[in-house]
């Protein structure tokens, strides 16, 4: 769970940055506070995750953008923990795209 807290914080902070700036406009204009140091620290930590890359334009507010590198790393750890070919095949089959599509058809026929 803690591995998902970092991207959740970054997505929330980025999606509300304009509101934060509006609320804190006077304080920011008087230079009483600087850039959000916590956000900068966590952003740096997130960038240390293999596969984490920031877009060249603006930071996305979508949670999925921030989650993807973490989920990819966790998936790799779980896959590598599978000791034999049978376990690995089960994991890969269950995590393949559309592997749960059959659940949408249960009871509808």
C-alpha positions in Angstrom: 0.0 0.0 0.0 2.8 2.4 0.8 4.1 2.1 -2.8 0.8 3.5 -4.1 0.8 6.4 -1.6 3.5 8.3 -3.5 1.8 8.4 -6.9 -1.6 9.1 -5.2 -0.1 12.2 -3.5 1.6 13.4 -6.6 -1.6 13.1 -8.7 -3.6 14.9 -6.0 -1.1 17.6 -5.6 -0.7 18.2 -9.3 -4.4 18.2 -10.0 -5.0 20.9 -7.3 -1.9 23.1 -7.9 -3.9 25.9 -9.6 -6.4 26.0 -6.7 -3.5 26.0 -4.2 -1.9 28.8 -6.0 -5.1 30.8 -6.1 -5.7 30.3 -2.4 -2.1 31.1 -1.5 -1.6 33.8 -4.1 -1.0 36.6 -1.5 1.4 34.5 0.5 3.3 33.4 -2.6 3.4 36.9 -4.0 5.1 38.2 -0.8 7.6 35.3 -1.1 6.6 34.1 2.4 6.7 30.6 1.0 8.6 28.9 -1.7 7.9 26.1 -4.1 6.1 23.1 -2.5 9.2 21.4 -1.0 7.3 18.2 -0.2 6.0 17.9 -3.7 9.5 18.5 -5.1 10.9 15.8 -2.8 8.3 13.2 -3.7 8.6 14.1 -7.4 12.3 13.4 -7.2 11.7 10.1 -5.4 9.1 9.1 -8.0 11.6 9.9 -10.8 14.0 7.4 -9.2 11.5 4.6 -10.0 12.6 2.7 -13.2 10.4 3.7 -16.1 9.2 6.9 -14.5 9.6 9.8 -17.0 8.0 13.2 -16.9 6.5 14.6 -20.1 8.2 17.6 -21.6 5.1 19.9 -21.3 3.1 19.8 -18.1 2.6 17.3 -15.3 -0.4 15.1 -15.7 -3.1 15.1 -13.0 -4.3 11.6 -13.9 -3.7 9.0 -11.3 -2.9 6.3 -13.9 0.1 8.3 -15.1 1.7 8.3 -11.6 0.7 4.7 -10.8 2.1 3.1 -14.0 5.8 2.9 -13.1 5.0 1.7 -9.5 2.6 -1.0 -10.8 5.1 -2.1 -13.4 7.8 -2.5 -10.8 5.5 -4.4 -8.4 4.3 -6.7 -11.2 8.0 -7.5 -12.1 8.8 -8.4 -8.5 5.7 -10.7 -8.3 6.5 -12.3 -11.6 10.2 -12.9 -10.6 9.0 -14.5 -7.3 7.3 -17.3 -9.2 9.7 -20.2 -8.9 8.5 -22.6 -11.5 7.1 -22.4 -15.0 3.6 -23.4 -13.9 3.4 -20.6 -11.4 4.8 -18.1 -13.8 2.3 -19.2 -16.6 -0.6 -18.8 -14.1 0.5 -15.3 -13.2 1.1 -14.2 -16.8 -2.2 -15.6 -17.9 -4.2 -14.0 -15.1 -2.5 -10.6 -15.7 -2.8 -10.6 -19.5 -5.1 -8.0 -21.0 -8.7 -9.1 -21.2 -8.1 -12.2 -19.0 -11.1 -11.3 -16.9 -13.5 -10.6 -19.9 -15.3 -13.8 -19.3 -16.6 -12.4 -16.0 -18.7 -9.9 -18.0 -20.6 -12.8 -19.6 -21.3 -15.0 -16.5 -25.0 -15.1 -16.0 -25.9 -13.1 -19.1 -26.4 -16.1 -21.3 
